[in-house]
Amino acid sequence: MPLGLLALAQRVADTGSGRTAVAAFVTSTVGAGLVLPYYGAEAFGLHAIARQAAADPRIDLLALADQVRYDPIAVTTFGAGLLALGAGATLAPVALWRGLRRPGGGGGGGGDNLPSRLSGVPFALGFLLFLPQFSTPAAVRIGHGVLLGAGLLWLATVLWGTSPSR
């Protein structure tokens, strides 16, 4: 995501919304840095715990897994990272909206291409709903994934099709 937002910053750099796009990039990069250790602990830490539990049935696998997943520091950095990703994703459509409506902002539609300008909205909604979706049923989480995927694809298509502002 941060690299995509860097592409957005390049596309709208000379339109007056370049600073907003750079803020989206920086905020999402910080968010990704805060989220990744949590996923790493789950992927590698839980695997190591499971191997030990398989070798020694006295080990309480679920209690150790909960310690990894719900450690206060881990949950705090994970939550802060998701909030930062949401903030970065919220800044992105603002930059896109302002950048593509201005002359020379790209978008191919004479500078006022409404569908291109709206492409950041589902992207932002997907990231804003990332944290709450963890407490919903599977069908809602699947719908969230579809929303996020569609938003990312639409935004990427718009960025791929617009010309740089430089």
C-alpha positions as a Markdown table, in Angstrom:
| # | Residue | x | y | z |
|---|---|---|---|---|
| 1 | Met | 0.0 | 0.0 | 0.0 |
| 2 | Pro | 2.7 | 2.6 | 0.8 |
| 3 | Leu | 4.3 | 2.2 | -2.6 |
| 4 | Gly | 0.9 | 2.7 | -4.3 |
| 5 | Leu | 0.5 | 5.9 | -2.3 |
| 6 | Leu | 4.0 | 7.0 | -3.4 |
| 7 | Ala | 2.7 | 6.6 | -6.9 |
| 8 | Leu | -0.3 | 8.7 | -6.1 |
| 9 | Ala | 2.0 | 11.4 | -4.6 |
| 10 | Gln | 4.0 | 11.4 | -7.9 |
| 11 | Arg | 0.8 | 11.7 | -10.0 |
| 12 | Val | -0.6 | 14.8 | -8.1 |
| 13 | Ala | 2.7 | 16.4 | -7.0 |
| 14 | Asp | 2.2 | 19.6 | -9.0 |
| 15 | Thr | -1.5 | 20.0 | -8.4 |
| 16 | Gly | -1.5 | 21.4 | -4.9 |
| 17 | Ser | -2.5 | 18.2 | -3.3 |
| 18 | Gly | 1.0 | 16.7 | -3.4 |
| 19 | Arg | 1.6 | 17.4 | 0.4 |
| 20 | Thr | -1.6 | 15.5 | 1.2 |
| 21 | Ala | -0.5 | 12.6 | -0.9 |
| 22 | Val | 3.0 | 12.6 | 0.7 |
| 23 | Ala | 1.3 | 12.6 | 4.2 |
| 24 | Ala | -0.8 | 9.6 | 3.1 |
| 25 | Phe | 2.4 | 7.8 | 2.0 |
| 26 | Val | 4.3 | 8.6 | 5.2 |
| 27 | Thr | 1.4 | 7.8 | 7.5 |
| 28 | Ser | 0.7 | 4.5 | 5.8 |
| 29 | Thr | 4.4 | 3.6 | 5.8 |
| 30 | Val | 4.5 | 4.1 | 9.6 |
| 31 | Gly | 1.3 | 2.1 | 9.9 |
| 32 | Ala | 2.7 | -0.8 | 7.9 |
| 33 | Gly | 5.8 | -0.8 | 10.1 |
| 34 | Leu | 3.7 | -1.0 | 13.2 |
| 35 | Val | 1.4 | -3.8 | 11.8 |
| 36 | Leu | 4.1 | -6.1 | 10.3 |
| 37 | Pro | 5.7 | -7.3 | 13.6 |
| 38 | Tyr | 2.3 | -8.5 | 14.8 |
| 39 | Tyr | 1.8 | -10.6 | 11.7 |
| 40 | Gly | 5.3 | -11.8 | 11.9 |
| 41 | Ala | 4.8 | -13.0 | 15.5 |
| 42 | Glu | 1.7 | -14.8 | 14.4 |
| 43 | Ala | 3.3 | -16.4 | 11.4 |
| 44 | Phe | 6.5 | -17.5 | 13.0 |
| 45 | Gly | 5.9 | -17.5 | 16.7 |
| 46 | Leu | 2.7 | -19.5 | 16.6 |
| 47 | His | 4.4 | -22.0 | 14.3 |
| 48 | Ala | 7.2 | -22.5 | 16.7 |
| 49 | Ile | 4.8 | -22.9 | 19.6 |
| 50 | Ala | 2.7 | -25.5 | 17.7 |
| 51 | Arg | 5.9 | -27.5 | 16.9 |
| 52 | Gln | 6.8 | -27.5 | 20.6 |
| 53 | Ala | 3.2 | -28.4 | 21.6 |
| 54 | Ala | 3.2 | -31.3 | 19.1 |
| 55 | Ala | 6.4 | -32.6 | 20.7 |
| 56 | Asp | 5.3 | -32.1 | 24.3 |
| 57 | Pro | 1.5 | -32.5 | 24.9 |
| 58 | Arg | 1.9 | -30.9 | 28.4 |
| 59 | Ile | 2.3 | -27.5 | 26.7 |
| 60 | Asp | -1.0 | -25.5 | 26.6 |
| 61 | Leu | -1.0 | -24.5 | 22.9 |
| 62 | Leu | -4.1 | -22.2 | 23.1 |
| 63 | Ala | -2.8 | -20.4 | 26.2 |
| 64 | Leu | 0.5 | -19.7 | 24.6 |
| 65 | Ala | -1.2 | -18.6 | 21.3 |
| 66 | Asp | -3.3 | -16.2 | 23.3 |
| 67 | Gln | -0.2 | -14.8 | 24.9 |
| 68 | Val | 1.3 | -14.1 | 21.5 |
| 69 | Arg | -1.9 | -12.7 | 20.0 |
| 70 | Tyr | -3.1 | -10.6 | 23.0 |
| 71 | Asp | 0.1 | -9.3 | 24.5 |
| 72 | Pro | -0.7 | -5.7 | 25.4 |
| 73 | Ile | 2.3 | -4.3 | 23.5 |
| 74 | Ala | 1.6 | -6.4 | 20.4 |
| 75 | Val | -2.1 | -5.4 | 20.4 |
| 76 | Thr | -1.3 | -1.7 | 20.9 |
| 77 | Thr | 1.2 | -1.5 | 18.1 |
| 78 | Phe | -1.1 | -3.6 | 15.8 |
| 79 | Gly | -4.0 | -1.3 | 16.6 |
| 80 | Ala | -1.9 | 1.9 | 16.2 |
| 81 | Gly | -0.6 | 0.5 | 12.9 |
| 82 | Leu | -4.1 | -0.2 | 11.6 |
| 83 | Leu | -5.2 | 3.3 | 12.7 |
| 84 | Ala | -2.3 | 4.8 | 10.8 |
| 85 | Leu | -3.1 | 2.8 | 7.7 |
| 86 | Gly | -6.7 | 4.0 | 8.0 |
| 87 | Ala | -5.5 | 7.6 | 8.3 |
| 88 | Gly | -3.2 | 7.3 | 5.3 |
| 89 | Ala | -6.0 | 5.6 | 3.3 |
| 90 | Thr | -8.3 | 8.5 | 4.3 |
| 91 | Leu | -5.8 | 11.1 | 3.1 |
| 92 | Ala | -5.3 | 9.4 | -0.3 |
| 93 | Pro | -8.8 | 10.0 | -1.7 |
| 94 | Val | -8.6 | 13.7 | -0.6 |
| 95 | Ala | -5.3 | 14.1 | -2.5 |
| 96 | Leu | -6.8 | 12.2 | -5.5 |
| 97 | Trp | -10.0 | 14.2 | -5.5 |
| 98 | Arg | -8.2 | 17.5 | -5.4 |
| 99 | Gly | -5.4 | 16.4 | -7.7 |
| 100 | Leu | -7.5 | 15.0 | -10.5 |
| 101 | Arg | -10.0 | 17.9 | -10.7 |
| 102 | Arg | -7.3 | 20.5 | -11.4 |
| 103 | Pro | -6.1 | 21.1 | -14.9 |
| 104 | Gly | -3.1 | 19.0 | -15.6 |
| 105 | Gly | -4.0 | 16.6 | -12.8 |
| 106 | Gly | -4.3 | 13.6 | -15.1 |
| 107 | Gly | -7.4 | 11.4 | -15.2 |
| 108 | Gly | -7.9 | 11.8 | -19.0 |
| 109 | Gly | -11.3 | 13.4 | -18.6 |
| 110 | Gly | -10.3 | 17.0 | -19.0 |
| 111 | Gly | -9.3 | 17.3 | -15.3 |
| 112 | Asp | -12.8 | 16.6 | -14.0 |
| 113 | Asn | -13.2 | 12.8 | -14.3 |
| 114 | Leu | -15.6 | 12.0 | -11.5 |
| 115 | Pro | -15.2 | 8.2 | -11.6 |
| 116 | Ser | -11.4 | 8.5 | -11.3 |
| 117 | Arg | -11.8 | 11.0 | -8.5 |
| 118 | Leu | -14.1 | 8.7 | -6.6 |
| 119 | Ser | -11.7 | 5.7 | -6.9 |
| 120 | Gly | -10.1 | 6.4 | -3.6 |
| 121 | Val | -13.4 | 6.1 | -1.6 |
| 122 | Pro | -13.7 | 2.3 | -1.5 |
| 123 | Phe | -10.0 | 2.1 | -0.9 |
| 124 | Ala | -10.3 | 4.4 | 2.2 |
| 125 | Leu | -13.5 | 2.6 | 3.4 |
| 126 | Gly | -11.7 | -0.7 | 3.2 |
| 127 | Phe | -8.9 | 0.4 | 5.4 |
| 128 | Leu | -11.1 | 2.4 | 7.8 |
| 129 | Leu | -13.1 | -0.8 | 8.3 |
| 130 | Phe | -10.1 | -3.0 | 8.7 |
| 131 | Leu | -10.0 | -3.0 | 12.5 |
| 132 | Pro | -13.8 | -3.3 | 13.1 |
| 133 | Gln | -14.1 | -6.2 | 10.7 |
| 134 | Phe | -12.1 | -8.5 | 13.0 |
| 135 | Ser | -15.1 | -8.7 | 15.3 |
| 136 | Thr | -17.7 | -9.6 | 12.6 |
| 137 | Pro | -18.9 | -12.9 | 11.2 |
| 138 | Ala | -17.0 | -14.6 | 8.4 |
| 139 | Ala | -19.4 | -13.4 | 5.7 |
| 140 | Val | -18.8 | -9.7 | 6.7 |
| 141 | Arg | -15.1 | -10.3 | 6.7 |
| 142 | Ile | -15.3 | -11.8 | 3.2 |
| 143 | Gly | -17.3 | -8.8 | 2.1 |
| 144 | His | -14.7 | -6.5 | 3.6 |
| 145 | Gly | -12.0 | -8.3 | 1.6 |
| 146 | Val | -14.0 | -7.9 | -1.6 |
| 147 | Leu | -14.5 | -4.1 | -0.9 |
| 148 | Leu | -10.8 | -3.6 | -0.1 |
| 149 | Gly | -9.7 | -5.6 | -3.1 |
| 150 | Ala | -12.1 | -3.7 | -5.4 |
| 151 | Gly | -11.0 | -0.4 | -4.0 |
| 152 | Leu | -7.3 | -1.3 | -4.4 |
| 153 | Leu | -7.9 | -2.5 | -8.0 |
| 154 | Trp | -9.9 | 0.6 | -9.0 |
| 155 | Leu | -7.3 | 3.0 | -7.5 |
| 156 | Ala | -4.4 | 1.1 | -9.2 |
| 157 | Thr | -6.3 | 1.3 | -12.5 |
| 158 | Val | -6.8 | 5.0 | -12.1 |
| 159 | Leu | -3.1 | 5.6 | -11.1 |
| 160 | Trp | -1.9 | 3.4 | -14.0 |
| 161 | Gly | -4.0 | 5.3 | -16.5 |
| 162 | Thr | -3.2 | 8.8 | -15.5 |
| 163 | Ser | -0.2 | 10.7 | -16.6 |
| 164 | Pro | 2.3 | 12.1 | -14.1 |
| 165 | Ser | 1.8 | 15.7 | -13.2 |
| 166 | Arg | 5.4 | 16.6 | -14.0 |
